[in-house]
Amino acid sequence: MKLSTKGRYAVTALLDILLNQKNGCVPLSDIVNRQNISLSYLEQLFSKLKKAELVKSIRGPGGGYVVPQDQINILTIICAVDEKIEATNCQGEGNCHNDANCLTHKLWTGLNRTIDRYLSGITLISLVADYEDVKKIKKNKFEIEKQRKVQQKSLNSLVF
């Protein structure tokens, strides 16, 4: 069981748009530069995301993409790009063992439900909030360290 790059890149790209659409539309080329994702790969993903109405495209100069709603959950994004996280060998069909369930089918389908519940409980806006919190913590640490260095210089100048 593995989440492919389709799902991961789709979530990353939409999160990038939410973080940067304050200034208007976000061109795919900007996402390419910030996230190091192939433009052709993003174009394929955005075709699916647009079809699922998870992004809105604006044509022309200054055009790009916007995310019209921030309450989109992660499972919806992953499913929109034809990604399915599946722990069973039978892909949930129940024909794992001679057209019947294998001995561990119930175990793996339970894991699938748990993953689906988890991903559907996380929204893009909650990821934005997490990112902003981490940025604030890093900024505060930087400011504290900067103040400490200034104070140390002041102390050193008093001693000498």
FIKOLZA-1660 file (N, C-alpha, C; in steps of 0.1 Angstrom, whole numbers, plus 5000, padded with zeros to 4 digits):
% residues 160
   i   px   py   pz ch aa at
   1 5009 4988 5000  A  M  N
   1 5000 5000 5000  A  M CA
   1 5009 5012 5000  A  M  C
   2 5007 5021 4990  A  K  N
   2 5015 5033 4989  A  K CA
   2 5007 5044 4983  A  K  C
   3 5008 5056 4988  A  L  N
   3 5002 5067 4981  A  L CA
   3 5011 5072 4970  A  L  C
   4 5007 5072 4958  A  S  N
   4 5015 5076 4947  A  S CA
   4 5018 5091 4946  A  S  C
   5 5026 5095 4937  A  T  N
   5 5029 5109 4936  A  T CA
   5 5017 5117 4931  A  T  C
   6 5007 5110 4924  A  K  N
   6 4995 5117 4920  A  K CA
   6 4988 5124 4932  A  K  C
   7 4986 5116 4942  A  G  N
   7 4978 5121 4954  A  G CA
   7 4987 5131 4962  A  G  C
   8 4999 5128 4964  A  R  N
   8 5008 5137 4972  A  R CA
   8 5010 5150 4964  A  R  C
   9 5013 5150 4952  A  Y  N
   9 5015 5162 4944  A  Y CA
   9 5002 5170 4943  A  Y  C
  10 4991 5164 4942  A  A  N
  10 4978 5171 4941  A  A CA
  10 4976 5179 4954  A  A  C
  11 4978 5172 4965  A  V  N
  11 4976 5179 4978  A  V CA
  11 4986 5190 4980  A  V  C
  12 4998 5188 4976  A  T  N
  12 5009 5198 4977  A  T CA
  12 5006 5210 4969  A  T  C
  13 5001 5208 4956  A  A  N
  13 4998 5219 4947  A  A CA
  13 4987 5227 4952  A  A  C
  14 4976 5221 4957  A  L  N
  14 4965 5228 4962  A  L CA
  14 4968 5236 4974  A  L  C
  15 4976 5230 4983  A  L  N
  15 4981 5237 4995  A  L CA
  15 4989 5249 4990  A  L  C
  16 4998 5248 4981  A  D  N
  16 5006 5259 4976  A  D CA
  16 4997 5270 4970  A  D  C
  17 4987 5266 4963  A  I  N
  17 4978 5277 4958  A  I CA
  17 4971 5284 4969  A  I  C
  18 4966 5277 4979  A  L  N
  18 4959 5284 4991  A  L CA
  18 4969 5293 4998  A  L  C
  19 4981 5289 4999  A  L  N
  19 4991 5298 5006  A  L CA
  19 4995 5310 4998  A  L  C
  20 4993 5309 4984  A  N  N
  20 4998 5320 4976  A  N CA
  20 4988 5327 4968  A  N  C
  21 4975 5324 4969  A  Q  N
  21 4965 5330 4961  A  Q CA
  21 4960 5343 4966  A  Q  C
  22 4965 5348 4977  A  K  N
  22 4962 5361 4983  A  K CA
  22 4964 5372 4972  A  K  C
  23 4974 5370 4964  A  N  N
  23 4978 5379 4954  A  N CA
  23 4971 5377 4940  A  N  C
  24 4961 5368 4940  A  G  N
  24 4954 5365 4928  A  G CA
  24 4956 5351 4924  A  G  C
  25 4955 5348 4911  A  C  N
  25 4957 5335 4905  A  C CA
  25 4971 5330 4907  A  C  C
  26 4973 5317 4908  A  V  N
  26 4986 5311 4909  A  V CA
  26 4989 5303 4896  A  V  C
  27 4999 5307 4888  A  P  N
  27 5002 5300 4876  A  P CA
  27 5009 5287 4880  A  P  C
  28 5007 5276 4872  A  L  N
  28 5013 5264 4874  A  L CA
  28 5028 5265 4875  A  L  C
  29 5034 5274 4867  A  S  N
  29 5048 5276 4866  A  S CA
  29 5054 5280 4880  A  S  C
  30 5046 5288 4888  A  D  N
  30 5050 5292 4901  A  D CA
  30 5051 5280 4910  A  D  C
  31 5041 5271 4909  A  I  N
  31 5040 5259 4917  A  I CA
  31 5052 5250 4913  A  I  C
  32 5055 5249 4900  A  V  N
  32 5067 5241 4896  A  V CA
  32 5079 5246 4902  A  V  C
  33 5081 5259 4903  A  N  N
  33 5093 5265 4908  A  N CA
  33 5094 5263 4924  A  N  C
  34 5083 5265 4930  A  R  N
  34 5083 5264 4945  A  R CA
  34 5084 5249 4950  A  R  C
  35 5077 5240 4942  A  Q  N
  35 5076 5226 4947  A  Q CA
  35 5084 5216 4940  A  Q  C
  36 5090 5221 4929  A  N  N
  36 5099 5212 4921  A  N CA
  36 5091 5200 4916  A  N  C
  37 5080 5203 4910  A  I  N
  37 5071 5192 4903  A  I CA
  37 5071 5195 4888  A  I  C
  38 5071 5185 4880  A  S  N
  38 5071 5187 4866  A  S CA
  38 5059 5194 4861  A  S  C
  39 5060 5203 4852  A  L  N
  39 5049 5211 4846  A  L CA
  39 5039 5202 4839  A  L  C
  40 5044 5192 4831  A  S  N
  40 5035 5184 4824  A  S CA
  40 5027 5175 4834  A  S  C
  41 5033 5170 4844  A  Y  N
  41 5027 5162 4854  A  Y CA
  41 5016 5170 4861  A  Y  C
  42 5019 5183 4865  A  L  N
  42 5009 5192 4871  A  L CA
  42 4997 5194 4862  A  L  C
  43 5000 5196 4849  A  E  N
  43 4989 5199 4839  A  E CA
  43 4980 5187 4839  A  E  C
  44 4985 5175 4839  A  Q  N
  44 4976 5163 4840  A  Q CA
  44 4968 5163 4852  A  Q  C
  45 4974 5165 4864  A  L  N
  45 4967 5165 4877  A  L CA
  45 4956 5176 4877  A  L  C
  46 4960 5188 4872  A  F  N
  46 4950 5199 4872  A  F CA
  46 4939 5198 4863  A  F  C
  47 4940 5190 4852  A  S  N
  47 4929 5187 4844  A  S CA
  47 4919 5179 4852  A  S  C
  48 4923 5169 4860  A  K  N
  48 4914 5161 4868  A  K CA
  48 4909 5170 4880  A  K  C
  49 4917 5178 4886  A  L  N
  49 4912 5186 4897  A  L CA
  49 4902 5196 4892  A  L  C
  50 4904 5202 4880  A  K  N
  50 4894 5211 4874  A  K CA
  50 4881 5204 4871  A  K  C
  51 4882 5192 4866  A  K  N
  51 4870 5184 4862  A  K CA
  51 4862 5181 4875  A  K  C
  52 4869 5179 4886  A  A  N
  52 4862 5176 4899  A  A CA
  52 4858 5189 4906  A  A  C
  53 4860 5201 4900  A  E  N
  53 4857 5214 4905  A  E CA
  53 4864 5217 4918  A  E  C
  54 4876 5212 4920  A  L  N
  54 4884 5216 4931  A  L CA
  54 4893 5228 4929  A  L  C
  55 4895 5231 4916  A  V  N
  55 4902 5244 4913  A  V CA
  55 4894 5251 4902  A  V  C
  56 4897 5264 4901  A  K  N
  56 4891 5272 4891  A  K CA
  56 4902 5278 4883  A  K  C
  57 4902 5277 4870  A  S  N
  57 4912 5283 4862  A  S CA
  57 4908 5297 4856  A  S  C
  58 4918 5306 4855  A  I  N
  58 4916 5319 4850  A  I CA
  58 4925 5320 4838  A  I  C
  59 4920 5323 4826  A  R  N
  59 4929 5324 4814  A  R CA
  59 4934 5338 4812  A  R  C
  60 4944 5338 4804  A  G  N
  60 4950 5351 4800  A  G CA
  60 4961 5356 4808  A  G  C
  61 4966 5368 4805  A  P  N
  61 4977 5373 4813  A  P CA
  61 4974 5375 4828  A  P  C
  62 4982 5370 4836  A  G  N
  62 4980 5371 4850  A  G CA
  62 4970 5359 4854  A  G  C
  63 4968 5350 4845  A  G  N
  63 4959 5339 4848  A  G CA
  63 4966 5328 4856  A  G  C
  64 4959 5318 4859  A  G  N
  64 4964 5307 4867  A  G CA
  64 4952 5300 4874  A  G  C
  65 4955 5295 4886  A  Y  N
  65 4944 5287 4893  A  Y CA
  65 4942 5293 4907  A  Y  C
  66 4929 5291 4911  A  V  N
  66 4926 5294 4925  A  V CA
  66 4918 5282 4930  A  V  C
  67 4919 5281 4943  A  V  N
  67 4911 5271 4950  A  V CA
  67 4899 5278 4956  A  V  C
  68 4887 5275 4950  A  P  N
  68 4875 5283 4954  A  P CA
  68 4870 5280 4968  A  P  C
  69 4874 5269 4974  A  Q  N
  69 4869 5266 4988  A  Q CA
  69 4881 5260 4995  A  Q  C
  70 4882 5264 5008  A  D  N
  70 4893 5258 5016  A  D CA
  70 4889 5247 5025  A  D  C
  71 4877 5243 5024  A  Q  N
  71 4872 5232 5033  A  Q CA
  71 4873 5218 5026  A  Q  C
  72 4880 5218 5015  A  I  N
  72 4881 5205 5008  A  I CA
  72 4890 5195 5016  A  I  C
  73 4885 5183 5018  A  N  N
  73 4892 5174 5025  A  N CA
  73 4902 5166 5017  A  N  C
  74 4912 5161 5023  A  I  N
  74 4924 5155 5016  A  I CA
  74 4919 5142 5008  A  I  C
  75 4910 5134 5013  A  L  N
  75 4905 5123 5006  A  L CA
  75 4899 5127 4993  A  L  C
  76 4891 5137 4993  A  T  N
  76 4885 5142 4981  A  T CA
  76 4895 5146 4970  A  T  C
  77 4906 5152 4974  A  I  N
  77 4917 5155 4964  A  I CA
  77 4923 5143 4959  A  I  C
  78 4926 5134 4967  A  I  N
  78 4933 5121 4963  A  I CA
  78 4924 5113 4953  A  I  C
  79 4911 5112 4957  A  C  N
  79 4902 5105 4948  A  C CA
  79 4900 5113 4935  A  C  C
  80 4901 5126 4935  A  A  N
  80 4899 5134 4922  A  A CA
  80 4909 5131 4912  A  A  C
  81 4921 5127 4916  A  V  N
  81 4932 5124 4907  A  V CA
  81 4933 5109 4904  A  V  C
  82 4922 5102 4906  A  D  N
  82 4921 5088 4903  A  D CA
  82 4931 5080 4912  A  D  C
  83 4933 5084 4924  A  E  N
  83 4941 5077 4933  A  E CA
  83 4932 5070 4943  A  E  C
  84 4935 5058 4946  A  K  N
  84 4928 5051 4956  A  K CA
  84 4938 5044 4965  A  K  C
  85 4937 5047 4978  A  I  N
  85 4946 5040 4988  A  I CA
  85 4939 5027 4992  A  I  C
  86 4946 5016 4988  A  E  N
  86 4939 5003 4990  A  E CA
  86 4949 4994 4996  A  E  C
  87 4946 4988 5008  A  A  N
  87 4955 4979 5015  A  A CA
  87 4952 4965 5011  A  A  C
  88 4941 4962 5005  A  T  N
  88 4938 4948 5001  A  T CA
  88 4944 4944 4987  A  T  C
  89 4948 4932 4986  A  N  N
  89 4953 4927 4972  A  N CA
  89 4942 4927 4962  A  N  C
  90 4929 4926 4966  A  C  N
  90 4918 4925 4957  A  C CA
  90 4912 4938 4953  A  C  C
  91 4919 4949 4958  A  Q  N
  91 4914 4962 4956  A  Q CA
  91 4899 4964 4961  A  Q  C
  92 4896 4957 4972  A  G  N
  92 4883 4959 4978  A  G CA
  92 4872 4950 4972  A  G  C
  93 4875 4942 4962  A  E  N
  93 4865 4935 4955  A  E CA
  93 4861 4922 4962  A  E  C
  94 4869 4917 4971  A  G  N
  94 4866 4905 4979  A  G CA
  94 4869 4892 4972  A  G  C
  95 4877 4893 4961  A  N  N
  95 4880 4881 4954  A  N CA
  95 4895 4877 4955  A  N  C
  96 4900 4879 4967  A  C  N
  96 4914 4877 4970  A  C CA
  96 4919 4863 4968  A  C  C
  97 4910 4854 4972  A  H  N
  97 4914 4840 4973  A  H CA
  97 4904 4831 4966  A  H  C
  98 4907 4827 4954  A  N  N
  98 4897 4818 4946  A  N CA
  98 4883 4824 4946  A  N  C
  99 4882 4837 4943  A  D  N
  99 4869 4844 4942  A  D CA
  99 4862 4845 4956  A  D  C
 100 4870 4844 4966  A  A  N
 100 4864 4846 4980  A  A CA
 100 4874 4855 4988  A  A  C
 101 4870 4859 4999  A  N  N
 101 4878 4867 5008  A  N CA
 101 4890 4859 5013  A  N  C
 102 4902 4866 5014  A  C  N
 102 4913 4859 5020  A  C CA
 102 4912 4860 5035  A  C  C
 103 4921 4853 5042  A  L  N
 103 4920 4852 5057  A  L CA
 103 4921 4866 5063  A  L  C
 104 4928 4875 5057  A  T  N
 104 4930 4888 5063  A  T CA
 104 4923 4900 5057  A  T  C
 105 4913 4896 5048  A  H  N
 105 4905 4906 5041  A  H CA
 105 4899 4917 5050  A  H  C
 106 4893 4912 5061  A  K  N
 106 4886 4921 5070  A  K CA
 106 4896 4930 5077  A  K  C
 107 4908 4925 5080  A  L  N
 107 4918 4934 5086  A  L CA
 107 4922 4945 5077  A  L  C
 108 4924 4942 5064  A  W  N
 108 4929 4952 5055  A  W CA
 108 4917 4962 5051  A  W  C
 109 4905 4957 5050  A  T  N
 109 4894 4966 5047  A  T CA
 109 4892 4976 5059  A  T  C
 110 4894 4971 5071  A  G  N
 110 4893 4980 5083  A  G CA
 110 4904 4991 5082  A  G  C
 111 4916 4987 5078  A  L  N
 111 4926 4997 5076  A  L CA
 111 4922 5007 5066  A  L  C
 112 4917 5003 5055  A  N  N
 112 4912 5012 5044  A  N CA
 112 4902 5022 5050  A  N  C
 113 4893 5017 5058  A  R  N
 113 4882 5026 5064  A  R CA
 113 4889 5036 5073  A  R  C
 114 4899 5032 5081  A  T  N
 114 4905 5041 5090  A  T CA
 114 4913 5051 5083  A  T  C
 115 4920 5048 5072  A  I  N
 115 4927 5057 5064  A  I CA
 115 4918 5067 5058  A  I  C
 116 4907 5062 5052  A  D  N
 116 4897 5071 5046  A  D CA
 116 4891 5081 5056  A  D  C
 117 4888 5076 5068  A  R  N
 117 4882 5085 5078  A  R CA
 117 4893 5096 5082  A  R  C
 118 4905 5092 5084  A  Y  N
 118 4916 5101 5087  A  Y CA
 118 4917 5112 5077  A  Y  C
 119 4919 5108 5064  A  L  N
 119 4921 5117 5053  A  L CA
 119 4909 5126 5051  A  L  C
 120 4897 5121 5053  A  S  N
 120 4885 5129 5051  A  S CA
 120 4883 5139 5063  A  S  C
 121 4890 5137 5074  A  G  N
 121 4889 5146 5085  A  G CA
 121 4899 5157 5085  A  G  C
 122 4907 5158 5075  A  I  N
 122 4918 5168 5073  A  I CA
 122 4914 5177 5061  A  I  C
 123 4913 5190 5064  A  T  N
 123 4910 5199 5053  A  T CA
 123 4922 5207 5049  A  T  C
 124 4922 5212 5037  A  L  N
 124 4933 5221 5032  A  L CA
 124 4935 5232 5042  A  L  C
 125 4925 5239 5047  A  I  N
 125 4927 5250 5056  A  I CA
 125 4933 5246 5069  A  I  C
 126 4931 5234 5073  A  S  N
 126 4938 5229 5085  A  S CA
 126 4953 5227 5083  A  S  C
 127 4956 5223 5071  A  L  N
 127 4970 5222 5067  A  L CA
 127 4977 5236 5066  A  L  C
 128 4969 5245 5061  A  V  N
 128 4974 5259 5060  A  V CA
 128 4977 5264 5074  A  V  C
 129 4968 5262 5083  A  A  N
 129 4970 5266 5097  A  A CA
 129 4982 5259 5103  A  A  C
 130 4984 5246 5101  A  D  N
 130 4995 5239 5106  A  D CA
 130 5008 5246 5101  A  D  C
 131 5008 5248 5088  A  Y  N
 131 5020 5254 5081  A  Y CA
 131 5023 5268 5087  A  Y  C
 132 5013 5276 5089  A  E  N
 132 5014 5290 5095  A  E CA
 132 5019 5289 5109  A  E  C
 133 5015 5279 5117  A  D  N
 133 5019 5277 5130  A  D CA
 133 5034 5274 5131  A  D  C
 134 5039 5265 5122  A  V  N
 134 5053 5262 5121  A  V CA
 134 5061 5274 5117  A  V  C
 135 5056 5281 5108  A  K  N
 135 5063 5294 5103  A  K CA
 135 5065 5303 5115  A  K  C
 136 5054 5305 5123  A  K  N
 136 5055 5314 5134  A  K CA
 136 5065 5309 5144  A  K  C
 137 5065 5297 5147  A  I  N
 137 5074 5291 5157  A  I CA
 137 5089 5293 5152  A  I  C
 138 5091 5291 5139  A  K  N
 138 5105 5293 5134  A  K CA
 138 5108 5308 5135  A  K  C
 139 5099 5316 5131  A  K  N
 139 5102 5331 5132  A  K CA
 139 5104 5335 5146  A  K  C
 140 5097 5330 5156  A  N  N
 140 5099 5334 5170  A  N CA
 140 5112 5329 5174  A  N  C
 141 5116 5317 5171  A  K  N
 141 5129 5312 5174  A  K CA
 141 5140 5320 5169  A  K  C
 142 5139 5324 5156  A  F  N
 142 5148 5333 5149  A  F CA
 142 5149 5347 5157  A  F  C
 143 5138 5352 5160  A  E  N
 143 5138 5365 5167  A  E CA
 143 5144 5364 5181  A  E  C
 144 5141 5354 5188  A  I  N
 144 5147 5352 5201  A  I CA
 144 5162 5350 5200  A  I  C
 145 5167 5343 5190  A  E  N
 145 5181 5341 5188  A  E CA
 145 5188 5354 5184  A  E  C
 146 5181 5362 5176  A  K  N
 146 5186 5375 5172  A  K CA
 146 5187 5384 5184  A  K  C
 147 5177 5384 5193  A  Q  N
 147 5177 5393 5205  A  Q CA
 147 5189 5388 5214  A  Q  C
 148 5190 5375 5215  A  R  N
 148 5201 5370 5224  A  R CA
 148 5215 5375 5219  A  R  C
 149 5217 5374 5206  A  K  N
 149 5230 5379 5201  A  K CA
 149 5232 5394 5203  A  K  C
 150 5221 5402 5202  A  V  N
 150 5222 5416 5204  A  V CA
 150 5226 5418 5219  A  V  C
 151 5219 5411 5228  A  Q  N
 151 5222 5413 5242  A  Q CA
 151 5236 5408 5245  A  Q  C
 152 5240 5398 5239  A  Q  N
 152 5254 5393 5241  A  Q CA
 152 5264 5403 5237  A  Q  C
 153 5262 5410 5225  A  K  N
 153 5271 5420 5221  A  K CA
 153 5271 5432 5230  A  K  C
 154 5259 5435 5236  A  S  N
 154 5259 5446 5245  A  S CA
 154 5266 5443 5258  A  S  C
 155 5265 5431 5263  A  L  N
 155 5272 5426 5274  A  L CA
 155 5287 5426 5272  A  L  C
 156 5291 5421 5260  A  N  N
 156 5306 5421 5257  A  N CA
 156 5311 5435 5256  A  N  C
 157 5304 5445 5251  A  S  N
 157 5309 5458 5250  A  S CA
 157 5310 5465 5264  A  S  C
 158 5302 5461 5273  A  L  N
 158 5302 5466 5287  A  L CA
 158 5314 5460 5294  A  L  C
 159 5318 5448 5292  A  V  N
 159 5329 5441 5298  A  V CA
 159 5342 5446 5294  A  V  C
 160 5343 5450 5281  A  F  N
 160 5356 5454 5276  A  F CA
 160 5356 5468 5275  A  F  C
% end
